[in-house]
């Protein structure tokens, strides 16, 4: 399997602008910005499974909305950050 290299799109755009300035081909920046985010799916799934196990390990299964919001937010951060802190 080919290893995917993660690139910060903001840094790439900034570096391209610094290097090429007005000579930058039209559409190149928008092409970079529109590229899908690459992340390690296995790390994301492992972290989400860890959070699921944490929820299931609780003594009681009655959660307040605030508790559930906490876990949902952790899952969102996990997906956003690609499973890596």
N, C-alpha and C positions, 0 to 999 in steps of 0.2 A: 504494500500500500504506500502510495506517495505521501510524504510528510507535508502537511500544509503549514506554511510559514505565516504567522500573524503579522500584519502590518498596520500601524496606526495611520488611518487615512488622513487625519488632520496634519500630522507631521509630514506625510508624503506630499500633500497639496502645498504646504508651506515651503518645503524644500524645492519642489518643482517651480513654484513662483519665484523663489530666490534665485535659482539657477538660470531659468529661462526668461523670467520677466515677461515682457510683451511678445517675445518670440514663441511663447508657448502655444502649440496648436489649439485652435478653437475646439471646444468639446472635450478636450482631454481631462480637464478638472472635473467636469460633471460625470464623465465616464468613471473616474476613480471614485468619486463620492457615491455613485449609484451601485457600486459593487457590493454583493452580499457579504455579510460578516462571516468570517471563518472562525470556527472554534472547535475544540476537541470534544466531540459528542460524548465520548466515553467518560470523560471527566465530569461533564455536566450531569449525565445520568447517574454517575456514582454519588455525586453530591446530593442530587435530588433523592436518591434512595436513602442516603444517610439522614436527611431531613424527615423522610417518611417514617423511618425506623424510630427517630426521636419522638415523633408524634404518637406512634403506636406504643411506645414504652411508657407513656404517662399512666399514672395510676387510674385516672378516671377518663372517660371519653366525652365528658361534657365540657366543651370549650366555649368561652365567650367569643363574641365577634372580634374583640381586640386580640385574643389569642390566635384566632384563625388568620386575622389580618397580618399578624407577626409572621406566621409560617408562610403565607402567600407571598409576602414581601421578600422573605429569604429565598424562596424559589425564583422569584423574578430577578433578584440580584444574581443568583446562580446562573441563570440563563444569560443575563446581560453580560456577565463577566466571564462566561465560558467555563464555569466550574472552578476557576482559579481565583484565589484571594490575592 
